[in-house]
Amino acid sequence: MKNHRIHESIYFAAILTMIAGGIDAYSYIFHGEVFAGLQTGNLTLLGIQLGHLQFKQAIRYISSIIAFSVGTVVVREIQHKYKEEQANLRRYIILFFEFILLVAVSLISNVVPNYVSSILLSIAAAAELQEFRVLKGKAFTPLMMTGNLRTLMENLYDSLKFRNIENLKKARDTFIIMVSFAFGAALIGVFSIFLGMRTILIPALLVIISMISLRYLQKK
């Protein structure tokens, strides 16, 4: 975390990425095979359903895409309201907002249609992605693993070809991010056996850990 703000550290990014992987896995498993954050996947599945003339099935993907868009706009408005001098407060607000949405999903998933839960999860995913986009001063995403895979291989290749230690460090960090995403999804897979629809509380717990970590590490 040297020379970088706490919320840009690899530790913090790994927690956020586990949350993102968990939310997407939960949404896919329990809510009609719709992704909360991976909108590329939703667009692909939307296209397939439209191609099969399954318009009713297509609606669930459209609702997630719209919800993600709305979540982005909501958080963008929060960012405009709380400028850089209030950035720490803003991060707490957005993480708490995400936490509330995840807890709400755990409480209502058994009594509302799948698309309602998917909408809330997509807003939560958008909130995280919009606010936390920097890792050690560089662009970062806790959601889009295709881009991260490209970044990993590019830096790994350059580190070997040019013996560049900085490229190797970037490759290491990107690898940690990708493993964290898969681990977050794996947690959902494991705990879903025991917790069912309450499994979304696992990412919610990780959000709490991220908030505590943010506060604790700020004091270091």
C-alpha atoms as a printed R data frame, in Angstrom:
    type eleno elety resid chain resno       x       y       z
1   ATOM     1    CA   MET     A     1   0.000   0.000   0.000
2   ATOM     2    CA   LYS     A     2   3.077   2.231  -0.057
3   ATOM     3    CA   ASN     A     3   2.615   5.468  -2.047
4   ATOM     4    CA   HIS     A     4  -1.006   4.596  -2.746
5   ATOM     5    CA   ARG     A     5  -4.222   5.493  -1.014
6   ATOM     6    CA   ILE     A     6  -5.822   2.703   0.985
7   ATOM     7    CA   HIS     A     7  -8.800   2.246  -1.305
8   ATOM     8    CA   GLU     A     8  -6.371   1.702  -4.195
9   ATOM     9    CA   SER     A     9  -4.486  -1.126  -2.464
10  ATOM    10    CA   ILE     A    10  -4.440  -4.685  -3.784
11  ATOM    11    CA   TYR     A    11  -5.896  -5.917  -0.480
12  ATOM    12    CA   PHE     A    12  -8.922  -3.648  -0.776
13  ATOM    13    CA   ALA     A    13  -9.309  -4.390  -4.490
14  ATOM    14    CA   ALA     A    14  -9.288  -8.130  -3.771
15  ATOM    15    CA   ILE     A    15 -12.162  -7.757  -1.292
16  ATOM    16    CA   LEU     A    16 -14.182  -5.693  -3.768
17  ATOM    17    CA   THR     A    17 -13.547  -8.246  -6.495
18  ATOM    18    CA   MET     A    18 -14.679 -11.116  -4.267
19  ATOM    19    CA   ILE     A    19 -17.872  -9.163  -3.631
20  ATOM    20    CA   ALA     A    20 -18.393  -8.643  -7.365
21  ATOM    21    CA   GLY     A    21 -17.782 -12.311  -8.147
22  ATOM    22    CA   GLY     A    22 -20.121 -13.364  -5.364
23  ATOM    23    CA   ILE     A    23 -22.935 -11.062  -6.467
24  ATOM    24    CA   ASP     A    24 -22.743 -12.264 -10.063
25  ATOM    25    CA   ALA     A    25 -22.619 -15.927  -9.050
26  ATOM    26    CA   TYR     A    26 -25.572 -15.500  -6.701
27  ATOM    27    CA   SER     A    27 -27.632 -13.646  -9.288
28  ATOM    28    CA   TYR     A    28 -26.907 -16.283 -11.927
29  ATOM    29    CA   ILE     A    29 -27.649 -19.263  -9.673
30  ATOM    30    CA   PHE     A    30 -30.754 -18.013  -7.895
31  ATOM    31    CA   HIS     A    31 -32.313 -15.415 -10.167
32  ATOM    32    CA   GLY     A    32 -32.917 -16.790 -13.602
33  ATOM    33    CA   GLU     A    33 -29.343 -17.014 -14.926
34  ATOM    34    CA   VAL     A    34 -29.064 -13.236 -15.090
35  ATOM    35    CA   PHE     A    35 -25.778 -11.525 -14.280
36  ATOM    36    CA   ALA     A    36 -25.898  -8.595 -11.875
37  ATOM    37    CA   GLY     A    37 -22.715  -6.935 -13.087
38  ATOM    38    CA   LEU     A    38 -21.430  -8.745 -16.169
39  ATOM    39    CA   GLN     A    39 -23.528  -6.881 -18.690
40  ATOM    40    CA   THR     A    40 -21.575  -8.364 -21.604
41  ATOM    41    CA   GLY     A    41 -22.989 -11.715 -20.533
42  ATOM    42    CA   ASN     A    42 -26.476 -10.265 -20.251
43  ATOM    43    CA   LEU     A    43 -26.241  -8.709 -23.711
44  ATOM    44    CA   THR     A    44 -25.111 -12.048 -25.135
45  ATOM    45    CA   LEU     A    45 -27.969 -13.917 -23.457
46  ATOM    46    CA   LEU     A    46 -30.395 -11.178 -24.484
47  ATOM    47    CA   GLY     A    47 -29.350 -11.575 -28.096
48  ATOM    48    CA   ILE     A    48 -29.811 -15.342 -27.909
49  ATOM    49    CA   GLN     A    49 -33.306 -14.994 -26.449
50  ATOM    50    CA   LEU     A    50 -34.291 -12.437 -29.072
51  ATOM    51    CA   GLY     A    51 -32.912 -14.723 -31.764
52  ATOM    52    CA   HIS     A    52 -35.113 -17.515 -30.417
53  ATOM    53    CA   LEU     A    53 -38.075 -15.103 -30.305
54  ATOM    54    CA   GLN     A    54 -38.278 -15.636 -26.549
55  ATOM    55    CA   PHE     A    55 -39.310 -12.072 -25.808
56  ATOM    56    CA   LYS     A    56 -40.631 -12.808 -22.335
57  ATOM    57    CA   GLN     A    57 -37.312 -14.360 -21.331
58  ATOM    58    CA   ALA     A    58 -35.466 -11.403 -22.823
59  ATOM    59    CA   ILE     A    59 -37.138  -8.998 -20.404
60  ATOM    60    CA   ARG     A    60 -35.127 -10.285 -17.439
61  ATOM    61    CA   TYR     A    61 -31.878  -9.336 -19.159
62  ATOM    62    CA   ILE     A    62 -33.213  -5.963 -20.256
63  ATOM    63    CA   SER     A    63 -34.296  -5.167 -16.694
64  ATOM    64    CA   SER     A    64 -30.817  -5.956 -15.372
65  ATOM    65    CA   ILE     A    65 -29.147  -3.796 -18.014
66  ATOM    66    CA   ILE     A    66 -31.473  -0.881 -17.239
67  ATOM    67    CA   ALA     A    67 -30.986  -1.314 -13.481
68  ATOM    68    CA   PHE     A    68 -27.207  -1.307 -13.887
69  ATOM    69    CA   SER     A    69 -27.486   1.895 -15.914
70  ATOM    70    CA   VAL     A    70 -29.675   3.508 -13.261
71  ATOM    71    CA   GLY     A    71 -27.259   2.433 -10.518
72  ATOM    72    CA   THR     A    72 -24.389   4.055 -12.379
73  ATOM    73    CA   VAL     A    73 -26.308   7.332 -12.696
74  ATOM    74    CA   VAL     A    74 -27.313   7.302  -9.016
75  ATOM    75    CA   VAL     A    75 -23.725   6.821  -7.870
76  ATOM    76    CA   ARG     A    76 -22.512   9.416 -10.349
77  ATOM    77    CA   GLU     A    77 -24.876  11.904  -8.741
78  ATOM    78    CA   ILE     A    78 -23.465  10.981  -5.324
79  ATOM    79    CA   GLN     A    79 -19.965  11.548  -6.704
80  ATOM    80    CA   HIS     A    80 -20.943  15.014  -7.885
81  ATOM    81    CA   LYS     A    81 -22.459  15.826  -4.504
82  ATOM    82    CA   TYR     A    82 -19.482  14.577  -2.504
83  ATOM    83    CA   LYS     A    83 -16.345  15.880  -4.204
84  ATOM    84    CA   GLU     A    84 -12.757  14.764  -3.586
85  ATOM    85    CA   GLU     A    85 -12.510  16.582  -0.254
86  ATOM    86    CA   GLN     A    86 -15.357  14.338   0.948
87  ATOM    87    CA   ALA     A    87 -14.236  11.249  -0.952
88  ATOM    88    CA   ASN     A    88 -13.822   9.055   2.129
89  ATOM    89    CA   LEU     A    89 -17.344   9.815   3.301
90  ATOM    90    CA   ARG     A    90 -18.601   9.120  -0.214
91  ATOM    91    CA   ARG     A    91 -16.970   5.701  -0.258
92  ATOM    92    CA   TYR     A    92 -18.605   4.786   3.035
93  ATOM    93    CA   ILE     A    93 -21.980   5.952   1.733
94  ATOM    94    CA   ILE     A    94 -21.676   3.884  -1.433
95  ATOM    95    CA   LEU     A    95 -20.479   0.772   0.392
96  ATOM    96    CA   PHE     A    96 -23.300   1.131   2.909
97  ATOM    97    CA   PHE     A    97 -25.750   1.597   0.018
98  ATOM    98    CA   GLU     A    98 -24.442  -1.631  -1.513
99  ATOM    99    CA   PHE     A    99 -24.737  -3.416   1.834
100 ATOM   100    CA   ILE     A   100 -28.373  -2.331   2.274
101 ATOM   101    CA   LEU     A   101 -29.259  -3.584  -1.205
102 ATOM   102    CA   LEU     A   102 -27.670  -6.984  -0.570
103 ATOM   103    CA   VAL     A   103 -29.410  -7.393   2.779
104 ATOM   104    CA   ALA     A   104 -32.703  -6.376   1.175
105 ATOM   105    CA   VAL     A   105 -32.245  -9.096  -1.435
106 ATOM   106    CA   SER     A   106 -31.645 -11.679   1.295
107 ATOM   107    CA   LEU     A   107 -34.941 -10.691   2.916
108 ATOM   108    CA   ILE     A   108 -37.190 -10.514  -0.142
109 ATOM   109    CA   SER     A   109 -35.818 -13.091  -2.580
110 ATOM   110    CA   ASN     A   110 -38.261 -15.764  -1.438
111 ATOM   111    CA   VAL     A   111 -41.319 -13.559  -1.858
112 ATOM   112    CA   VAL     A   112 -40.718 -11.426  -4.962
113 ATOM   113    CA   PRO     A   113 -40.183 -12.298  -8.647
114 ATOM   114    CA   ASN     A   114 -36.612 -12.988  -9.752
115 ATOM   115    CA   TYR     A   115 -36.381  -9.801 -11.766
116 ATOM   116    CA   VAL     A   116 -36.907  -7.651  -8.643
117 ATOM   117    CA   SER     A   117 -33.905  -9.203  -6.906
118 ATOM   118    CA   SER     A   118 -31.878  -8.992 -10.113
119 ATOM   119    CA   ILE     A   119 -32.629  -5.280 -10.358
120 ATOM   120    CA   LEU     A   120 -31.398  -4.626  -6.815
121 ATOM   121    CA   LEU     A   121 -28.282  -6.725  -7.372
122 ATOM   122    CA   SER     A   122 -27.485  -4.923 -10.625
123 ATOM   123    CA   ILE     A   123 -27.757  -1.557  -8.890
124 ATOM   124    CA   ALA     A   124 -25.404  -2.822  -6.167
125 ATOM   125    CA   ALA     A   125 -22.890  -4.063  -8.741
126 ATOM   126    CA   ALA     A   126 -23.043  -0.755 -10.614
127 ATOM   127    CA   ALA     A   127 -22.463   1.196  -7.400
128 ATOM   128    CA   GLU     A   128 -19.255  -0.687  -6.680
129 ATOM   129    CA   LEU     A   129 -17.947  -0.503 -10.232
130 ATOM   130    CA   GLN     A   130 -18.635   3.215 -10.581
131 ATOM   131    CA   GLU     A   131 -16.891   4.239  -7.361
132 ATOM   132    CA   PHE     A   132 -13.916   1.879  -7.160
133 ATOM   133    CA   ARG     A   133 -11.980   1.957 -10.418
134 ATOM   134    CA   VAL     A   134  -8.360   2.540  -9.445
135 ATOM   135    CA   LEU     A   135  -5.690   0.085  -8.280
136 ATOM   136    CA   LYS     A   136  -2.305   1.554  -7.348
137 ATOM   137    CA   GLY     A   137  -2.975   4.612  -9.470
138 ATOM   138    CA   LYS     A   138  -4.024   2.619 -12.554
139 ATOM   139    CA   ALA     A   139  -7.406   1.790 -14.048
140 ATOM   140    CA   PHE     A   140  -8.993  -1.276 -12.483
141 ATOM   141    CA   THR     A   141 -12.320  -3.091 -12.647
142 ATOM   142    CA   PRO     A   142 -13.653  -5.649 -10.154
143 ATOM   143    CA   LEU     A   143 -16.054  -6.986 -12.792
144 ATOM   144    CA   MET     A   144 -14.627  -7.299 -16.297
145 ATOM   145    CA   MET     A   145 -12.292 -10.280 -16.214
146 ATOM   146    CA   THR     A   146 -11.792 -10.383 -19.994
147 ATOM   147    CA   GLY     A   147  -9.924  -7.089 -19.836
148 ATOM   148    CA   ASN     A   148  -8.055  -8.237 -16.752
149 ATOM   149    CA   LEU     A   149  -6.978 -11.435 -18.509
150 ATOM   150    CA   ARG     A   150  -5.630  -9.377 -21.407
151 ATOM   151    CA   THR     A   151  -3.787  -7.103 -18.964
152 ATOM   152    CA   LEU     A   152  -2.356 -10.110 -17.130
153 ATOM   153    CA   MET     A   153  -0.938 -11.728 -20.246
154 ATOM   154    CA   GLU     A   154   0.372  -8.457 -21.682
155 ATOM   155    CA   ASN     A   155   2.296  -7.633 -18.526
156 ATOM   156    CA   LEU     A   156   3.466 -11.198 -18.005
157 ATOM   157    CA   TYR     A   157   4.830 -11.329 -21.549
158 ATOM   158    CA   ASP     A   158   6.543  -7.941 -21.237
159 ATOM   159    CA   SER     A   159   8.046  -8.894 -17.880
160 ATOM   160    CA   LEU     A   160   9.607 -12.003 -19.409
161 ATOM   161    CA   LYS     A   161  10.668 -10.437 -22.692
162 ATOM   162    CA   PHE     A   162  12.125  -7.235 -21.250
163 ATOM   163    CA   ARG     A   163  12.877  -8.484 -17.716
164 ATOM   164    CA   ASN     A   164  10.808  -5.624 -16.339
165 ATOM   165    CA   ILE     A   165   9.968  -6.007 -12.663
166 ATOM   166    CA   GLU     A   166   7.174  -3.413 -12.830
167 ATOM   167    CA   ASN     A   167   5.351  -5.444 -15.469
168 ATOM   168    CA   LEU     A   168   5.736  -8.522 -13.294
169 ATOM   169    CA   LYS     A   169   4.184  -6.684 -10.333
170 ATOM   170    CA   LYS     A   170   1.262  -5.566 -12.497
171 ATOM   171    CA   ALA     A   171   0.787  -9.145 -13.714
172 ATOM   172    CA   ARG     A   172   0.830 -10.379 -10.109
173 ATOM   173    CA   ASP     A   173  -1.776  -7.834  -9.022
174 ATOM   174    CA   THR     A   174  -4.031  -8.646 -11.969
175 ATOM   175    CA   PHE     A   175  -3.736 -12.356 -11.229
176 ATOM   176    CA   ILE     A   176  -4.769 -11.709  -7.615
177 ATOM   177    CA   ILE     A   177  -7.810  -9.799  -8.872
178 ATOM   178    CA   MET     A   178  -8.862 -12.638 -11.174
179 ATOM   179    CA   VAL     A   179  -8.409 -15.282  -8.483
180 ATOM   180    CA   SER     A   180 -10.398 -13.110  -6.070
181 ATOM   181    CA   PHE     A   181 -13.308 -12.916  -8.505
182 ATOM   182    CA   ALA     A   182 -13.350 -16.694  -8.912
183 ATOM   183    CA   PHE     A   183 -13.003 -17.174  -5.157
184 ATOM   184    CA   GLY     A   184 -15.966 -14.886  -4.512
185 ATOM   185    CA   ALA     A   185 -18.047 -16.944  -6.926
186 ATOM   186    CA   ALA     A   186 -16.785 -20.160  -5.320
187 ATOM   187    CA   LEU     A   187 -17.915 -18.950  -1.887
188 ATOM   188    CA   ILE     A   188 -21.430 -18.588  -3.254
189 ATOM   189    CA   GLY     A   189 -21.268 -22.062  -4.757
190 ATOM   190    CA   VAL     A   190 -20.180 -23.594  -1.457
191 ATOM   191    CA   PHE     A   191 -22.487 -21.720   0.904
192 ATOM   192    CA   SER     A   192 -25.514 -21.918  -1.392
193 ATOM   193    CA   ILE     A   193 -25.799 -25.571  -0.370
194 ATOM   194    CA   PHE     A   194 -26.396 -24.547   3.240
195 ATOM   195    CA   LEU     A   195 -27.846 -21.046   3.045
196 ATOM   196    CA   GLY     A   196 -29.880 -21.098  -0.142
197 ATOM   197    CA   MET     A   197 -31.075 -17.620  -1.069
198 ATOM   198    CA   ARG     A   198 -29.539 -16.220   2.114
199 ATOM   199    CA   THR     A   199 -26.127 -16.813   0.552
200 ATOM   200    CA   ILE     A   200 -26.079 -13.201  -0.633
201 ATOM   201    CA   LEU     A   201 -25.214 -12.368   2.982
202 ATOM   202    CA   ILE     A   202 -21.684 -13.616   2.234
203 ATOM   203    CA   PRO     A   203 -20.964 -10.689  -0.138
204 ATOM   204    CA   ALA     A   204 -22.793  -8.430   2.339
205 ATOM   205    CA   LEU     A   205 -20.374  -9.550   5.056
206 ATOM   206    CA   LEU     A   206 -17.464  -8.793   2.730
207 ATOM   207    CA   VAL     A   207 -18.848  -5.290   2.230
208 ATOM   208    CA   ILE     A   208 -18.799  -4.809   6.007
209 ATOM   209    CA   ILE     A   209 -15.213  -6.081   6.095
210 ATOM   210    CA   SER     A   210 -14.276  -3.612   3.370
211 ATOM   211    CA   MET     A   211 -15.828  -0.733   5.339
212 ATOM   212    CA   ILE     A   212 -14.027  -1.737   8.533
213 ATOM   213    CA   SER     A   213 -10.771  -2.183   6.628
214 ATOM   214    CA   LEU     A   214 -11.149   1.200   4.980
215 ATOM   215    CA   ARG     A   215 -11.581   2.887   8.336
216 ATOM   216    CA   TYR     A   216  -8.835   0.928  10.086
217 ATOM   217    CA   LEU     A   217  -6.240   1.336   7.343
218 ATOM   218    CA   GLN     A   218  -6.942   5.053   7.056
219 ATOM   219    CA   LYS     A   219  -5.605   5.416  10.576
220 ATOM   220    CA   LYS     A   220  -2.347   3.648   9.794
